[in-house]
């Protein structure tokens, strides 16, 4: 009988099974009701390639138990099973078999039969191999040495049935699972263990969505699943996942995302109720390479992301996360690394962050507040420490404290040159910030400290800033620059850009210091800035008074306190107005000689004296004085008075400090400011040294900055 059956089924296999099959041996033991098939093959539809084959199949039945309404298999054993699956487009190489059996089922008259009990024992698959050829991506996946053993499954058993599966991966490692299931009530629990799963096996699938050359790493995991077969979607998952030596490279073979080790503890994953409880997430030496250009960045390019799709996904994510519960016991990043690069200025800028560490308290979606600590090294030198407090239910409420120390300013020289037209030769930067975001409103207090800074001017700069002069003015007696930069704004306003807001605030500080130098210098000698715009005199003064001497003393103190400061006292005066005043003064002296009276105290008598001399009762005193004193004499006298005032002022400065560089000079006669000007020495400030290759300070020397 076995021989006849084997020959018949082989000859008529296409009609019986839909494919050609070949069987080397078919044995049947009538006493034990055991069937054995040796060297079985089912061919592909082309009748030449092998679709399925196995070495040995043993089925041991208990036929007489059918009389009692029970299906009983004492042993089902298959060894050396090989299955070859092929996929192209949406078609598989077994589609014809599905069609064949679907058609056969339609022709059979189905009848209602009584429910059977079943008792299945010793179900074993040994040394099986599965080959999946995905011709859409040109990838063939192998599962080798796949085995499982199920001791027993009984329809009405009181205890769970145990099923074990195991197989090896082609490149090393293995898969193993333990399944315990109660066929009566459907309760089950399973443990799935994956050891050294090579992620490179999935490269072709990831490459469909990312422009990469390599996707590598090794996965170890133990996953536990508890649930019921009646509602598998409500199953609970827990366990641990570990990824080591993970590495992704772009099309230029540049690693952009990698980590030595990533560990994730899964306390309880309840996807049915959208509740995710994570234990510790720990990353050892993670690395990110991030490159910006004027339009996009390398991550968007690699993962083929468009800006509009990000906005859409963000809106969907915000809606979805509203009903999600999550908790993370701890998030830790150790020895993280990041390389940043851009060409936003037309030159390549590279910056390195290392020793990145992140540590958190417990993160819970229902918490009122979450605190995250982080610190890192900036280009192997500076340090950054931060503390972020955030409300997970309202991301527009947060506190952020940042401390940056020993940051090397020359590291960002490319930006300084591009935006301000200056090279940063040296300097250490310290930054202390406390910021609060309350319902989108920014309140940020920022303290900037720059030590030992030195810059030089270059041509150009997107924003022409007098940086060199401003830094010179802002330096204190220790050579440090301290700036307080308050930032205010409302993120709910679509016109608000935080970066521009901060930059505008800092820019105003720099330009403000340069355009109003006395504001920065007054603090050196404890004076009011508004008192040092100019020294004001009457038209007839030739020497400073006591108050003016005091101001000159303070200017000398400023010069001493701010080494390299250049102070100029520029003499402005309307000569015509001075001539009138001098004419009145000259006649006043003659009035005193003739009448022994002070013209300033007896104005009526002086007016009568002038009008009698001019024989004009309506003329003003000033015009009358001009008629009585020769113009040439007045002009010469005016120039003499001016020169004497400048000489006396300069002499006082030299007497107090012989090596002073404070200049007292006459303003050009053609200056429009001379017209209508009172007698004053206008105070201007600049840097003492003028370098030939520094166009900014050279221009300053010709057109000094004034506090007016």
C-alpha positions in Angstrom: 0.0 0.0 0.0 2.7 2.7 0.9 4.4 2.0 -2.5 1.2 2.2 -4.4 0.2 5.4 -2.6 3.6 7.0 -3.2 3.6 6.1 -6.9 0.0 7.3 -7.4 0.4 10.6 -5.6 3.7 11.3 -7.3 2.2 10.6 -10.7 -1.0 12.7 -10.1 0.5 15.3 -7.7 -0.5 18.3 -9.8 -4.2 17.3 -9.7 -4.0 16.3 -6.1 -1.7 19.0 -4.7 -1.4 21.7 -7.4 2.3 21.1 -7.8 4.7 18.3 -8.8 6.0 16.4 -5.7 8.6 13.7 -5.4 8.9 11.2 -2.5 11.9 8.9 -2.0 10.2 6.6 0.6 6.8 6.2 2.2 6.5 3.8 5.1 3.5 2.9 7.3 3.5 0.8 10.4 0.1 -0.8 10.7 0.6 -1.9 14.3 1.6 1.6 15.7 -0.2 3.6 13.0 3.0 5.5 12.3 3.6 7.1 8.8 7.1 8.1 7.7 8.1 10.0 4.6 11.7 10.2 3.5 13.2 12.9 1.2 10.1 14.8 0.2 10.2 17.6 -2.4 7.5 19.9 -3.8 8.7 21.8 -6.9 8.0 25.3 -8.1 5.5 25.9 -10.8 8.3 25.6 -13.4 8.7 21.9 -12.4 12.4 22.3 -11.9 13.2 24.5 -8.8 12.5 23.2 -5.3 9.8 25.0 -3.4 9.6 22.9 -0.2 11.6 19.8 0.9 12.3 17.9 4.0 14.4 14.9 5.1 12.0 13.1 7.4 8.4 13.4 8.4 7.0 11.1 11.1 3.3 11.1 12.1 2.1 8.7 14.8 -1.7 8.6 15.1 -4.2 6.9 17.4 -7.0 6.2 14.8 -9.3 4.4 17.2 -9.7 7.5 19.3 -11.7 9.0 16.5 -14.5 6.7 17.6 -14.7 8.7 20.9 -14.7 12.1 19.2 -11.1 12.8 19.8 -8.3 13.6 17.4 -5.1 12.1 18.8 -1.6 12.6 17.5 1.1 10.9 19.6 3.9 12.4 17.6 4.4 14.8 14.7 8.1 15.1 13.8 9.7 16.8 10.8 13.4 17.2 10.2 15.4 19.1 7.6 12.5 21.2 6.4 13.6 23.8 3.7 11.1 26.4 2.5 11.9 28.8 -0.3 9.7 31.9 -0.5 10.0 34.4 -3.3 8.3 37.8 -3.7 8.2 40.1 -6.7 6.0 43.2 -6.7 3.0 42.0 -4.7 3.2 38.4 -5.9 4.6 35.3 -4.1 5.7 32.0 -5.6 2.9 30.2 -3.7 0.0 32.3 -5.1 -0.9 29.5 -7.5 -1.2 27.0 -4.5 -3.5 29.4 -2.7 -5.7 29.7 -5.8 -5.6 25.9 -6.2 -6.8 25.1 -2.7 -9.3 28.0 -2.6 -10.9 26.6 -5.7 -10.9 23.0 -4.3 -12.6 24.2 -1.1 -15.4 25.8 -3.1 -16.3 22.5 -4.7 -16.6 20.6 -1.5 -19.9 20.5 0.2 -19.2 21.5 3.8 -21.3 19.8 6.4 -21.7 20.6 10.0 -19.8 18.2 12.3 -19.6 17.7 16.0 -16.8 19.5 17.9 -13.8 17.2 18.4 -11.6 17.0 21.4 -7.9 16.9 20.6 -4.8 15.6 22.1 -1.6 16.5 20.3 1.7 15.3 21.7 5.4 15.6 20.8 5.0 18.3 18.1 8.6 18.9 16.9 10.3 20.8 14.1 14.0 20.2 13.9 16.8 21.9 11.8 14.4 23.7 9.5 15.6 26.4 7.1 13.5 29.2 5.6 14.7 31.4 2.7 12.9 34.6 1.8 14.0 36.2 -1.5 12.5 39.7 -1.7 13.2 40.6 -5.3 11.8 44.1 -4.8 14.8 45.1 -2.8 17.3 42.4 -3.9 17.5 40.9 -0.4 17.5 37.3 0.6 16.8 36.5 4.2 17.8 33.2 5.8 16.4 31.7 9.0 18.6 28.6 9.6 18.4 25.7 12.1 14.9 26.7 13.1 13.5 24.2 15.8 10.6 24.0 18.2 9.1 21.4 20.4 5.6 21.4 22.0 5.2 18.6 24.5 1.4 18.4 24.4 -1.7 20.4 23.5 -5.0 19.0 24.9 -8.4 20.6 24.3 -9.6 20.3 27.9 -6.4 20.2 29.8 -6.2 22.0 33.1 -2.7 23.4 32.7 -1.0 25.4 30.1 0.6 23.6 27.2 4.3 24.4 26.7 5.8 25.2 23.2 9.5 25.9 22.7 11.0 27.3 19.4 14.6 27.9 18.6 16.7 28.7 15.5 20.1 30.2 14.6 20.7 33.2 12.5 22.9 32.8 9.5 25.5 35.3 10.7 25.6 34.0 14.3 23.2 34.4 17.2 19.9 32.7 17.7 16.2 33.1 18.3 14.5 31.2 21.1 10.9 31.3 22.5 8.9 29.6 25.2 5.1 29.7 24.9 2.7 28.4 27.5 -0.9 28.4 26.5 -4.1 27.2 28.1 -6.4 26.0 25.3 -9.5 26.1 27.6 -9.5 29.8 28.6 -6.9 31.1 26.2 -4.5 32.5 28.7 -0.9 32.4 27.5 2.5 33.7 28.4 5.5 33.8 26.2 9.2 34.6 26.5 11.1 35.6 23.3 14.9 35.8 23.4 16.9 37.2 20.5 20.7 36.9 20.7 23.1 38.8 18.4 20.6 39.6 15.7 22.6 41.4 13.0 20.8 44.6 11.9 22.7 44.5 8.6 20.2 41.8 7.5 17.6 44.5 7.3 19.7 47.0 5.4 17.8 46.7 2.1 14.5 47.4 3.8 15.8 50.5 5.6 17.5 51.7 2.4 14.0 52.0 0.8 13.3 54.9 3.2 16.8 56.3 3.8 19.8 57.3 1.7 22.4 55.2 3.5 25.3 52.9 2.7 25.4 51.0 6.0 22.9 49.9 8.7 24.7 47.8 11.2 24.6 46.7 14.8 23.7 43.7 17.0 20.5 43.2 19.0 20.0 41.2 22.1 16.6 41.1 23.8 14.3 39.2 26.1 10.6 40.0 25.7 7.8 38.7 27.9 4.2 38.7 26.6 1.2 37.9 28.8 -2.3 37.8 27.3 -5.3 35.8 26.2 -5.9 34.4 22.7 -9.5 35.7 22.8 -8.2 39.3 22.9 -4.5 39.2 21.8 -4.6 43.0 21.2 -4.8 43.5 25.0 -1.6 41.6 25.7 1.0 43.2 28.0 4.7 43.3 27.0 7.8 43.7 29.2 11.5 42.9 28.9 14.8 44.3 28.0 16.3 45.4 24.6 20.0 46.0 24.0 21.6 47.3 20.8 25.4 47.3 20.6 27.8 48.7 18.0 24.9 50.4 16.1 26.0 52.4 13.1 24.4 54.2 10.2 26.4 55.8 7.4 25.3 58.2 4.6 26.0 57.8 0.9 29.5 59.2 1.5 30.2 56.5 4.1 30.1 59.2 6.8 28.7 57.9 10.1 25.9 60.2 11.2 24.2 58.1 13.9 25.8 55.5 16.1 26.2 54.3 19.6 28.4 51.8 21.4 25.5 50.5 23.5 21.8 51.3 24.0 19.8 49.6 26.7 16.0 50.0 27.1 14.1 48.4 29.9 10.4 47.7 29.2 8.4 47.6 32.4 5.0 47.3 30.8 3.8 48.1 27.3 0.0 48.2 27.1 -0.6 49.4 23.5 -4.3 48.7 23.8 -4.7 51.4 26.5 -1.9 53.6 25.1 0.1 53.2 28.3 3.8 52.8 28.1 5.9 52.2 31.2 9.7 52.3 30.4 12.4 51.4 32.9 15.9 52.9 32.3 16.9 54.1 28.9 20.7 54.3 28.8 23.0 55.3 25.9 26.7 54.6 26.0 28.8 56.9 23.8 26.1 57.8 21.3 27.3 59.9 18.3 25.4 62.3 16.0 26.8 64.1 13.0 24.5 67.0 12.1 25.2 69.2 9.1 23.2 72.3 8.2 23.0 74.3 5.0 20.9 77.3 4.0 17.9 75.2 3.0 17.9 71.9 4.9 20.1 69.5 7.0 21.7 66.1 6.5 19.0 64.2 8.5 16.2 65.6 6.3 18.2 64.6 3.2 19.0 61.1 4.4 15.4 60.3 5.6 13.8 62.2 2.7 11.8 64.5 4.9 10.2 67.7 3.7 9.5 70.6 6.0 5.7 70.5 5.3 5.6 66.9 6.2 7.3 67.6 9.5 4.7 70.2 10.3 1.9 67.8 9.4 3.4 65.0 11.5 3.9 67.4 14.4 0.2 68.4 14.4 -0.9 64.7 14.2 1.6 63.8 17.0 0.3 66.6 19.3 -3.3 65.3 18.8 -2.2 61.7 19.3 -0.1 62.3 22.5 -3.0 63.9 24.3 -4.4 60.5 25.2 -1.1 58.6 25.7 0.3 57.8 29.1 4.0 57.2 29.4 6.6 57.0 32.1 10.4 56.6 32.0 12.1 55.8 35.3 15.4 57.1 34.1 17.1 58.5 31.0 20.9 58.5 31.0 23.4 59.4 28.3 27.0 58.8 29.0 30.0 60.0 27.0 27.9 61.3 24.1 29.5 62.9 21.1 28.2 65.3 18.4 29.9 66.9 15.4 28.2 69.9 14.0 29.0 71.4 10.6 27.5 74.1 8.3 28.4 76.3 5.4 25.9 79.1 6.2 28.7 81.8 5.9 30.2 80.4 2.7 33.0 78.8 4.7 32.8 75.4 6.4 32.3 75.6 10.1 33.0 72.5 12.2 32.3 72.2 15.9 32.8 69.2 18.3 30.8 68.4 21.4 32.0 65.6 23.6 31.5 64.0 27.0 27.8 64.7 26.7 25.9 63.5 29.8 22.2 63.6 30.4 20.4 62.5 33.5 16.8 62.8 34.5 14.4 62.3 37.3 11.4 60.1 36.6 9.5 61.3 33.5 5.7 60.8 33.7 3.2 62.3 31.3 0.8 63.1 34.1 3.5 64.9 36.2 3.3 68.6 36.9 7.1 69.0 36.3 10.0 67.1 34.9 13.7 68.0 35.5 16.5 67.1 33.1 20.2 67.7 33.7 22.9 67.7 31.1 26.5 68.8 30.7 29.1 68.5 28.0 32.5 69.7 26.8 32.6 72.4 24.0 35.3 71.7 21.5 37.3 69.7 24.1 37.7 72.9 26.2 34.7 74.8 27.4 32.0 73.3 29.6 28.2 73.6 29.4 25.9 72.6 32.2 22.1 73.0 32.0 19.0 72.2 33.9 15.7 72.0 32.1 12.4 71.9 33.9 9.3 71.3 31.8 5.6 70.7 32.2 4.9 67.6 30.1 1.3 68.6 29.7 2.2 72.1 28.5 5.4 72.5 26.6 5.1 76.3 26.6 5.9 76.3 30.3 9.5 75.6 31.2 12.5 76.8 33.1 16.0 76.6 31.6 19.2 77.4 33.4 22.5 77.3 31.4 26.1 77.8 32.5 28.9 78.0 29.9 32.5 78.5 31.0 35.9 78.6 29.3 34.3 78.7 25.8 37.0 79.7 23.3 35.7 82.6 21.3 38.1 82.0 18.4 36.2 78.7 17.8 33.4 80.8 16.3 35.7 83.2 14.4 34.0 82.3 11.1 30.6 83.6 12.4 32.2 86.7 13.9 33.9 87.6 10.6 30.7 86.9 8.6 28.3 88.8 10.8 30.4 91.6 12.3 33.4 91.9 10.0 35.9 91.1 12.8 38.3 88.3 13.5 38.3 87.0 17.0 42.0 86.5 17.8 41.5 85.2 21.4 39.1 85.4 24.3 37.3 83.2 26.8 33.5 83.3 27.1 31.3 82.7 30.1 27.6 82.7 29.9 25.0 82.4 32.7 21.3 82.3 31.8 18.1 81.8 33.7 15.0 81.7 31.4 11.4 81.1 32.1 8.7 80.3 29.5 5.2 80.9 30.9 2.3 80.1 28.6 4.7 81.1 25.7 5.9 84.3 27.2 9.8 84.5 27.5 11.5 86.1 30.4 15.2 85.5 30.2 18.0 87.0 32.2 21.4 86.5 30.6 24.9 87.4 31.9 27.8 87.4 29.5 31.4 87.6 30.7 34.3 87.8 28.1 37.9 87.6 29.4 41.0 88.5 27.5 39.2 89.2 24.3 41.1 90.6 21.3 39.6 91.2 17.8 40.8 92.8 14.6 38.7 94.4 11.9 38.2 92.9 8.5 36.4 94.3 5.5 32.7 93.3 5.1 30.4 91.7 7.6 26.6 91.2 7.2 26.0 93.6 10.1 28.5 96.4 10.4 29.2 96.6 14.1 31.8 98.7 15.8 32.8 95.5 17.7 36.5 96.4 18.4 35.7 99.8 19.9 32.6 98.5 21.8 34.7 95.7 23.4 37.4 98.2 24.3 34.8 100.5 26.0 33.0 97.6 27.8 36.2 96.2 29.4 36.5 96.8 33.1 39.7 97.4 35.0 40.5 93.7 34.9 40.1 93.6 31.1 36.8 91.7 31.3 33.6 92.5 29.5 30.4 92.0 31.5 27.0 92.3 29.7 23.6 91.8 31.1 21.2 90.8 28.3 17.5 90.6 29.2 15.3 89.0 26.6 11.6 89.4 26.5 9.0 88.1 24.0 6.0 86.0 23.3 6.2 82.8 21.3 2.5 83.0 20.7 3.3 85.9 18.4 4.1 84.4 14.9 6.3 87.4 14.2 8.6 86.5 17.2 11.9 84.7 16.4 13.9 83.9 19.5 17.2 83.8 17.7 16.6 87.2 16.1 15.4 88.5 19.5 18.6 87.6 21.3 20.8 88.8 18.4 19.0 92.2 18.3 19.4 92.6 22.0 23.2 91.9 21.9 23.6 94.0 18.8 21.9 96.9 20.6 24.3 96.5 23.5 27.3 96.7 21.2 26.2 99.6 19.0 24.9 101.4 22.1 28.3 101.2 23.8 30.1 102.4 20.7 27.6 105.2 19.9 27.5 106.5 23.5 30.9 105.7 25.0 30.5 107.8 28.1 27.7 105.4 29.2 30.3 102.7 29.5 33.1 104.9 30.9 31.2 106.8 33.5 31.1 103.8 35.8 34.9 103.7 35.9 35.0 107.0 37.9 31.6 107.0 39.4 30.1 110.0 37.5 26.8 110.7 35.7 27.2 110.2 31.9 25.0 113.2 31.1 27.5 115.5 32.8 30.3 114.5 30.4 28.9 115.4 27.0 30.8 118.7 26.9 32.5 121.4 29.1 30.4 124.6 28.7 31.7 128.1 29.0 30.5 131.7 28.6 31.7 133.5 25.4 34.2 135.6 27.4 35.7 132.8 29.5 39.4 132.0 29.1 39.9 129.6 32.0 37.8 126.8 33.4 36.0 127.3 36.6 36.1 124.9 39.6 33.3 122.7 38.4 35.0 122.3 35.1 38.4 121.6 36.7 36.6 118.8 38.6 35.3 117.3 35.3 38.8 117.6 33.8 40.1 115.6 36.8 37.6 112.9 36.1 38.6 112.7 32.5 42.2 112.2 33.6 40.9 109.4 35.9 39.1 107.8 33.0 42.2 107.9 30.9 44.2 106.3 33.7 41.6 103.6 34.4 41.0 102.7 30.7 44.5 102.2 29.3 44.5 103.1 25.6 41.6 105.5 25.8 41.8 108.5 23.6 39.9 111.6 24.8 39.6 114.7 22.7 38.2 118.1 23.8 37.0 119.7 20.6 36.3 123.4 20.7 33.1 124.6 19.1 32.0 128.3 19.2 30.0 130.6 17.0 32.5 133.4 16.4 29.8 136.0 15.5 28.0 135.4 18.7 31.3 135.5 20.6 32.2 138.8 18.9 29.0 140.4 20.1 29.7 139.2 23.6 33.2 140.5 23.5 32.1 143.9 22.2 29.6 144.2 25.1 32.4 143.1 27.5 34.8 145.8 26.0 32.2 148.6 26.4 31.4 147.3 29.8 35.0 147.8 30.9 35.0 151.3 29.4 31.6 152.0 31.2 33.3 150.9 34.4 36.3 153.2 33.8 34.1 156.2 33.0 31.3 155.6 35.5 32.8 153.3 38.1 29.8 151.1 37.7 29.4 147.3 36.8 27.4 147.1 33.6 26.0 143.7 34.6 24.5 145.2 37.8 23.2 148.5 36.4 21.8 147.6 33.1 19.6 150.7 32.7 22.6 153.0 33.1 24.6 150.9 30.7 21.9 151.1 28.1 21.8 154.9 28.4 25.6 155.0 28.1 25.5 152.9 24.9 22.7 154.8 23.3 24.2 158.2 24.1 27.5 156.9 22.5 25.7 155.7 19.4 23.1 158.5 19.4 20.4 155.8 18.7 17.6 155.2 21.3 16.3 152.0 19.7 19.4 149.9 19.1 20.1 146.8 21.1 23.2 146.7 23.4 24.8 144.0 21.2 24.4 145.9 18.0 25.4 149.1 19.6 28.6 147.4 20.9 29.4 146.2 17.4 29.1 149.7 16.1 31.5 151.1 18.7 34.2 148.4 18.5 36.0 147.8 15.2 35.2 144.4 13.6 38.8 143.5 12.9 39.6 144.2 16.5 36.7 142.0 17.6 37.7 139.1 15.3 41.3 139.1 16.6 40.1 139.3 20.1 37.7 136.4 19.6 40.5 134.2 18.2 42.7 135.2 21.1 40.1 134.3 23.7 39.5 130.9 22.0 43.2 130.1 21.9 43.7 131.1 25.5 40.8 128.9 26.7 42.3 125.9 24.9 45.8 126.6 26.1 44.7 127.1 29.7 42.6 123.9 29.6 45.5 121.9 28.1 48.0 123.4 30.6 45.8 122.3 33.5 45.6 118.8 32.2 49.4 118.6 31.7 49.9 120.0 35.2 47.9 117.3 36.7 49.3 114.5 34.4 52.3 115.4 32.3 52.0 112.3 30.1 48.3 112.7 29.4 47.2 112.1 25.8 44.0 114.2 26.1 43.9 116.6 23.3 42.3 120.1 23.2 41.8 121.1 19.6 39.7 123.6 17.6 36.9 122.2 15.6 37.1 122.9 11.8 35.6 126.3 11.0 33.4 124.8 8.3 31.7 122.4 10.7 27.9 123.1 10.6 27.8 122.6 14.3 29.8 125.8 14.7 26.7 127.9 13.7 24.8 129.0 16.8 27.1 127.1 19.1 27.8 128.2 22.5 31.4 128.2 23.8 32.0 124.5 24.6 34.7 121.8 24.6 32.9 118.8 23.2 34.1 115.5 24.6 34.8 112.6 22.3 36.2 109.2 23.0 38.1 106.7 20.9 40.9 104.2 21.0 44.4 105.6 21.3 46.2 103.5 18.8 45.3 103.7 15.1 46.5 100.7 13.0 47.0 101.2 9.3 45.3 97.9 8.5 42.3 98.7 10.8 39.9 100.7 8.7 37.4 101.0 11.6 39.8 102.8 14.0 41.4 104.8 11.2 37.9 106.1 10.4 37.3 106.7 14.0 40.4 108.9 14.3 39.1 111.1 11.5 35.5 111.2 12.7 35.6 110.5 16.5 32.6 109.0 18.2 30.9 111.5 20.4 28.7 111.1 23.4 26.4 113.8 21.9 
